[in-house]
Amino acid sequence: MIRVLLLAAGAIAVLGAVAAGLLYLAPSTVISLTQWQAARSAGLTSKTVSVDGYETHYFEGGKGPVLIMLHGMADDRHSFVGVAKELAADYRVVLPDLMGHGDNAANPGRDYSIAGQRVFIGAFADALNVATFSLVGNSMGGHVAAAYALDNPARIERLVLVNAPGLVLDETVIYGGFGEPLRGREDFDALMKRVFYNPPAVPDPIKQYLIEKTNARMAFINSLADSVRGGADHDLSDRIAAMQAPTLIVWGEEDVVVPFTVAEAYAEQIPDADLVLLPEAGHSPQMEAPDRVANAIRQFLNAERNQR
């Protein structure tokens, strides 16, 4: 859901390899080192490609059938690195930053609605000369993936939705943005608890740095949420039963962001959809339990292969 949470989760791992002073003097360097090591360990290479003139950053690794993995709102391509590491031996994994996210420019005037991101993903696949592929997405990325699969059935081989919104069932506001700036560590900890069932420990210097980074982007993040709520494809309820792609729904059972009723509705309305529940995992299980998410995806993809 939010990019800084992944960075915070990974920062702990690098502390044993750097001087303690670096943690206090250059927390951004600690985070960058953590990200670099995680991507390197997963066999991923950082690349860029022009998508209709828009410079797009992405990770790529592995060989085989193409899996494009989409992160959630205010997150970035690092979100699925742990899952990609488990799947790269058998698949060509591609992890793009969505428009306005990660290292992609937050240009004013772009269409940041679900429909806008849907069009962007199609153009991104075109830029990579990828004709058909499987699509995996968490949170808003799953919402975008579902919208894309509905509009482009001939291109999508299989679809995986990880704690994805996209069906408006009641008055629950899912795309509410982050609201007011984080006032301190208690607000940061509360935000962490919305994403993780078991939030990772974050050293105070890293936490303070992430609070400042989040607050600096707060207005833009809130505008992204406004764009989704007010834009096309916000609610797929009237179309979701027409889904043609074989679909897996993976759900962290402790999610407090997207109600479980959405998972149930996806499973009931998408023909022959599979639902896998992950105990002791929250809204972003690809970060909290990447091995379990990867295993669920692998079993689903292998089952589909065997049926052919």
Salt bridges, closest charged atoms under 4 A:
GLU60 OE1 - LYS47 NZ 3.38
GLU60 OE2 - ARG92 NE 2.54
ASP76 OD2 - ARG3 NE 2.55
ASP76 OD1 - HIS78 ND1 3.16
ASP97 OD2 - ARG77 NH1 2.53
ASP103 OD2 - ARG77 NH2 3.10
ASP126 OD1 - ARG155 NH1 2.96
ASP151 OD2 - ARG118 NH1 3.17
ASP151 OD1 - ARG239 NH1 2.73
GLU157 OE1 - ARG158 NH2 3.43
ASP187 OD2 - ARG183 NE 2.92
ASP189 OD1 - LYS207 NZ 2.96
ASP204 OD2 - ARG185 NH1 3.63
ASP226 OD1 - ARG229 NH2 2.56
ASP233 OD2 - ARG118 NE 2.78
ASP233 OD1 - ARG239 NH2 2.88
ASP255 OD2 - HIS283 ND1 2.96
